């Protein structure tokens, strides 16, 4: 039996893929740095061995899968090449693996992880399925009918996939360290569209997605009445959001989701559209109402009168959506944004955008920029962003107790780096027994 060895098994995509192979009856192990990651618990629950990096981890009869973060100079990758083992990069292996199933790729600049989680929840309530979510969650099933997976546009990695279906949530300029312009991003999505085999479910309210050309049917969803699937009569309740769905201008069904904000209604519409296209009935789609969310996407806890939210938002559009959700869910509380920009390249490209979106909060705390090993720091500092935002201040890890003064508030910790350490430090100052 082949052993699959994962180089960088704690990465979000890698840990999810490792879990899928394990659940499918394969022998799985991996290696990574000593630092503890939030993806680790699921691997440990399944007793998947995790070793420190060493060339001794690589054996001649292994199949080796390497995370995209590691260069060809990494000690284990060099050893794998020297021994001539079967070797894949993450996205290459995933491209091969999904060919066994009816595959549904979920892609877009924003909303991928939440939509993948929502679709996986709905389908797995009714069928044996496999899914790979970008929050590090993965599940396999020997008899899987569907394979739902998050497909990232960064470095055009998603062009390794030829899925049966693709959900496209939006096209926006992101990853400024790779893409040169919105046109460059669009070109990547257009290339992806040409590889889809059965159908594309796309947000018709997105101007860029309206221009997508494909050889397969494109089904549009959104709020505008030009869409094939349209949400109307949206109402916020204490349990979430209720809305009516019209299919080609004919009332279809009413649905409830336990989330708030227009972006969550759109994500749910995408799920409803793909299920309808595949002939899955509304009674199965109703499982939308029991979705508990994905990791690091509006993850909430209440401590005294404060609501603490952990969110991955690291682009102006995502920050807007997260603050909108918080306002709709907690209309009587003030909103405090604690934001850690991710990478100097992104901070420089979106400096004014960050300032505008964060200004939607009642108060803003900024943490030092989370730098990336793959970029130059330049002259930019967090002070450059702070100057653009009224009612903002810099938050140091050693002074998180400043947040106590916002007693009856929602505190949103946002970022793609290690913003969680600020939340953790703050919780420690509250001395919860």
C-alpha positions in Angstrom: 0.0 0.0 0.0 1.4 3.4 -1.0 2.3 5.8 1.8 1.4 9.5 1.0 3.9 11.9 2.6 2.8 15.5 2.8 5.6 18.2 3.0 4.0 21.0 4.9 1.0 19.0 6.2 -0.2 21.8 8.5 -1.1 24.1 5.6 -4.9 24.6 5.2 -5.2 22.9 1.8 -2.6 20.3 2.7 -4.2 19.2 6.0 -7.6 19.0 4.3 -6.2 16.9 1.5 -4.4 14.6 4.0 -7.7 14.0 5.8 -9.5 13.2 2.6 -6.9 10.6 1.6 -6.9 9.1 5.1 -10.8 8.9 5.1 -10.6 7.2 1.7 -8.5 4.4 3.2 -5.0 5.5 2.3 -1.9 5.6 4.5 -1.0 9.2 5.3 1.8 11.0 7.1 3.5 14.4 6.9 6.1 16.8 8.1 6.1 20.5 9.1 7.6 23.1 11.4 7.3 22.7 15.2 4.9 25.7 15.6 1.3 24.8 16.4 -1.3 25.6 13.8 -5.1 25.5 14.1 -5.2 22.8 11.4 -3.3 20.4 13.6 -6.1 19.2 15.9 -8.0 17.4 13.1 -4.9 15.6 11.9 -4.1 14.5 15.5 -7.7 13.2 16.0 -7.1 10.8 13.1 -3.6 9.9 14.4 -2.0 11.1 11.2 1.8 11.2 12.1 3.5 14.7 11.8 7.3 14.7 11.8 9.8 17.5 11.9 11.4 18.2 8.4 14.2 15.8 7.6 15.4 14.0 4.4 15.0 10.8 6.4 11.2 11.2 6.1 11.4 10.4 2.4 11.4 6.7 1.3 11.7 5.4 -2.2 8.3 3.8 -2.4 6.4 6.9 -1.1 4.2 9.3 -3.0 5.2 12.7 -2.0 2.9 15.8 -2.1 4.6 19.2 -1.4 2.8 22.4 -0.3 3.1 25.3 -2.7 4.9 27.4 0.0 8.1 25.3 -0.3 10.8 25.9 -2.9 12.5 23.1 -4.9 15.5 23.8 -2.5 13.7 22.4 0.5 15.6 19.4 2.0 12.7 17.0 1.7 11.9 18.0 -1.9 15.5 17.7 -2.9 15.6 14.2 -1.4 12.4 13.2 -3.1 13.8 14.3 -6.5 17.1 12.5 -5.7 15.3 9.2 -5.0 13.0 9.7 -8.0 9.8 9.1 -6.0 6.4 9.9 -7.4 6.2 13.6 -6.7 3.4 16.2 -6.9 2.7 19.8 -5.9 -0.5 20.2 -4.0 -2.6 21.5 -6.9 -1.2 18.9 -9.3 -2.2 16.0 -7.1 -5.6 17.5 -6.4 -6.2 17.9 -10.1 -5.6 14.1 -10.6 -7.6 13.0 -7.5 -10.8 14.8 -8.3 -11.2 13.0 -11.6 -12.8 10.1 -9.8 -15.9 12.1 -8.8 -18.5 14.6 -10.0 -16.3 17.6 -9.0 -17.5 21.0 -8.1 -14.8 23.7 -7.9 -15.6 26.8 -5.8 -13.6 29.8 -6.9 -13.7 33.6 -6.7 -11.7 36.5 -5.2 -13.9 36.4 -2.0 -16.3 34.0 -0.4 -14.7 30.7 -1.6 -14.2 29.2 1.8 -17.7 30.0 3.2 -19.4 28.9 -0.1 -17.4 25.6 -0.1 -18.3 25.0 3.5 -22.0 25.7 2.8 -22.2 23.5 -0.2 -20.3 20.7 1.6 -22.7 20.9 4.5 -25.9 20.8 2.3 -24.6 17.9 0.1 -23.2 15.8 2.9 -26.5 16.0 4.8 -28.0 13.9 1.9 -25.1 12.0 0.1 -21.7 10.5 0.8 -19.4 13.2 -0.4 -15.7 14.3 -0.2 -14.9 17.9 0.4 -11.8 20.1 0.8 -12.4 23.5 2.5 -9.7 26.2 2.7 -10.0 26.5 6.5 -8.1 23.2 6.8 -11.2 20.9 6.9 -11.3 17.9 4.7 -13.4 14.8 4.6 -13.3 11.8 2.3 -15.7 9.0 1.7 -15.1 5.7 -0.1 -18.5 6.0 -1.9 -18.4 9.7 -2.6 -20.7 10.9 -5.3 -19.5 14.5 -5.3 -16.1 16.1 -4.6 -16.5 19.8 -3.5 -13.3 21.8 -3.3 -12.0 25.3 -3.0 -10.0 26.4 -6.0 -7.6 29.3 -5.6 -6.7 31.7 -8.4 -3.3 32.7 -6.9 -0.5 32.0 -9.3 -3.2 30.5 -11.6 -3.1 27.3 -9.5 -6.7 26.5 -10.3 -5.7 25.9 -13.9 -4.5 22.5 -12.8 -8.2 21.5 -12.4 -10.8 20.3 -15.0 -13.9 20.2 -12.8 -17.4 19.1 -13.9 -18.8 22.3 -12.4 -17.4 25.6 -11.2 -19.1 28.1 -8.9 -17.6 31.6 -9.5 -18.5 34.1 -6.7 -16.8 37.2 -8.0 -13.7 38.6 -9.8 -11.7 41.2 -7.9 -8.2 42.5 -7.9 -6.2 40.7 -5.2 -2.8 39.1 -4.8 -1.0 42.2 -6.1 2.3 40.4 -5.7 1.3 38.2 -8.6 -1.5 39.7 -10.7 -0.8 42.9 -12.5 -4.3 44.2 -13.0 -8.0 43.3 -12.9 -7.7 42.3 -16.5 -5.0 39.8 -15.6 -7.3 38.4 -12.9 -10.1 38.2 -15.4 -7.9 36.4 -17.9 -7.1 33.7 -15.3 -10.8 33.1 -14.6 -11.6 33.1 -18.3 -9.0 30.3 -18.7 -10.5 28.4 -15.8 -14.0 28.7 -17.4 -12.7 27.1 -20.5 -11.7 24.0 -18.5 -15.1 23.4 -16.9 -16.9 20.3 -18.3 -20.6 20.6 -17.4 -21.6 24.0 -16.2 -20.7 27.2 -14.5 -22.7 28.9 -11.7 -21.7 32.5 -11.6 -22.8 35.6 -9.7 -24.6 37.7 -12.3 -24.3 40.9 -10.2 -20.6 40.9 -10.7 -19.7 43.0 -13.8 -16.6 41.0 -14.6 -18.4 37.6 -14.4 -21.0 38.8 -16.9 -18.2 38.8 -19.5 -17.1 35.2 -19.0 -17.3 33.1 -22.2 -17.7 29.3 -21.9 -18.4 26.2 -23.9 -20.8 25.0 -21.2 -24.0 26.6 -19.8 -23.5 29.6 -17.5 -26.2 29.9 -14.9 -26.3 33.3 -13.1 -27.5 34.1 -9.6 -27.8 37.3 -7.7 -30.2 40.1 -6.6 -30.8 41.6 -10.0 -33.9 40.4 -11.9 -31.8 39.5 -14.9 -30.4 36.5 -13.0 -31.6 32.9 -13.5 -31.7 32.5 -9.7 -32.7 35.6 -7.8 -33.1 36.4 -4.1 -36.0 38.7 -3.1 -37.8 39.8 0.1 -34.7 39.5 2.3 -35.5 39.8 6.0 -33.2 39.7 9.0 -34.5 37.9 12.0 -33.0 36.9 15.3 -32.1 33.5 13.9 -30.5 34.7 10.7 -31.7 35.8 7.2 -34.8 34.6 5.3 -35.3 35.2 1.6 -37.4 34.0 -1.3 -35.8 32.4 -4.4 -37.1 33.0 -7.8 -36.0 30.7 -10.7 -36.2 32.5 -14.0 -38.8 34.9 -12.5 -41.0 32.2 -11.0 -41.2 31.8 -7.2 -39.4 28.6 -6.2 -39.0 28.4 -2.4 -38.2 30.3 0.8 -34.9 29.6 2.6 -33.3 30.6 5.9 -29.6 30.9 6.7 -28.2 31.4 10.1 -25.9 34.3 8.9 -26.3 38.0 8.1 -25.2 40.2 5.2 -25.8 40.2 1.5 -22.6 38.3 0.7 -24.0 35.3 2.7 -27.3 35.4 0.8 -25.3 35.3 -2.4 -23.2 32.3 -1.2 -26.5 30.5 -0.3 -27.9 31.3 -3.8 -24.9 29.7 -5.4 -25.5 26.5 -3.5 -29.2 26.5 -4.3 -28.4 27.0 -8.0 -25.9 24.1 -8.3 -28.2 21.8 -6.3 -31.2 22.7 -8.6 -29.0 22.2 -11.7 -28.1 18.7 -10.4 -31.7 17.8 -9.7 -31.4 17.9 -6.0 -34.7 18.8 -4.3 -35.5 21.9 -2.1 -35.9 19.6 1.0 -32.2 18.8 0.8 -31.3 22.5 0.2 -33.1 23.4 3.4 -30.1 22.0 5.3 -28.7 25.5 4.7 -30.5 26.5 7.9 -28.3 24.2 10.1 -24.9 25.4 8.8 -22.5 26.2 11.7 -19.9 28.0 9.7 -16.2 27.5 8.8 -13.1 28.3 10.8 -11.9 31.9 10.9 -15.0 33.2 9.1 -17.1 35.3 11.5 -16.2 32.9 14.4 -17.9 34.3 17.5 -17.7 34.1 21.2 -19.3 36.2 23.9 -17.4 37.3 27.0 -19.4 39.4 29.4 -21.1 42.0 27.2 -18.6 41.9 24.5 -18.9 39.8 21.3 -15.4 38.7 20.0 -15.3 37.8 16.3 -12.3 36.1 14.6 -12.4 36.7 10.8 -10.0 36.1 7.9 -11.0 39.3 6.1 -7.8 40.7 4.5 -9.2 42.7 1.5 -11.2 45.9 1.6 -14.3 44.2 0.2 -14.1 41.4 2.8 -13.7 43.9 5.6 -16.9 45.8 4.4 -18.8 42.5 4.3 -17.7 41.4 7.8 -18.6 44.8 9.3 -21.9 44.7 7.5 -22.7 41.3 9.0 -21.8 42.5 12.5 -24.0 45.6 12.2 -27.0 43.5 11.0 -26.6 40.9 13.7 -25.9 43.3 16.5 -27.6 46.5 15.6 -27.5 47.9 19.1 -23.8 47.5 19.8 -20.8 49.6 18.6 -18.4 47.9 16.2 -14.6 47.9 17.0 -12.3 46.7 14.2 -8.9 45.3 15.1 -7.1 44.8 11.9 -3.7 43.3 11.0 -2.8 44.0 7.3 -1.4 40.9 5.5 1.8 41.5 3.4 3.4 44.8 2.5 2.5 44.4 -1.2 -1.2 44.1 -0.4 -1.1 46.9 2.2 0.5 49.3 -0.4 -1.9 48.3 -3.2 -5.0 48.7 -1.0 -4.0 51.5 1.4 -6.9 53.8 0.7 -9.3 50.8 0.3 -8.4 49.6 3.7 -8.9 53.1 5.2 -12.3 53.4 3.5 -13.6 50.0 4.6 -12.3 50.2 8.2 -13.9 53.6 8.6 -17.3 51.8 8.5 -16.4 50.7 12.1 -17.0 53.0 15.1 -13.4 52.6 16.3 -10.3 51.1 14.7 -7.2 49.5 16.1 -4.4 48.6 13.8 -1.7 46.0 14.4 1.7 45.9 12.7 1.8 44.6 9.1 2.2 40.8 8.9 5.1 40.5 6.5 5.7 37.6 4.1 9.0 35.8 3.6 8.5 36.2 -0.1 8.6 40.0 -0.3 10.6 43.2 0.4 9.3 45.3 3.2 10.0 48.7 1.6 9.4 51.9 3.6 5.7 51.2 4.4 4.6 50.9 8.0 1.3 50.7 9.8 1.5 54.4 10.5 0.8 55.1 6.8 -2.6 53.4 7.2 -3.3 54.9 10.6 -2.9 58.5 9.2 -5.8 57.8 6.8 -8.4 56.7 9.4 -10.1 58.9 11.9 -10.8 57.4 15.3 -8.0 54.9 14.9 -4.9 53.9 17.0 -2.1 51.4 17.0 -2.6 48.3 19.1 0.5 46.6 20.6 0.4 43.0 21.7 1.5 44.0 25.2 -1.4 46.5 25.6 -4.5 44.7 24.5 -6.3 45.6 27.8 -7.1 48.9 26.0 -10.0 47.0 24.4 -11.7 46.6 27.8 -13.1 50.1 27.6 -15.4 49.0 24.8 -17.7 47.2 27.2 -20.9 46.7 25.2 -19.3 46.3 21.8 -18.5 43.8 19.0 -14.7 43.4 18.7 -13.8 42.1 15.2 -10.2 40.7 15.0 -9.5 40.6 11.2 -6.5 39.5 9.1 -4.9 36.6 7.3 -1.7 36.6 9.4 -1.5 35.8 13.1 -4.2 38.3 14.3 -5.5 35.5 16.6 -2.6 36.2 19.0 -4.0 39.6 19.7 -7.4 38.1 20.6 -5.7 35.5 22.7 -3.7 38.1 24.6 -6.8 40.2 25.1 -8.8 37.2 26.5 -5.9 36.5 28.9 -6.2 40.1 30.3 -9.9 39.3 31.0 -8.6 36.5 33.3 -11.5 34.2 32.6 -11.5 31.3 35.0 
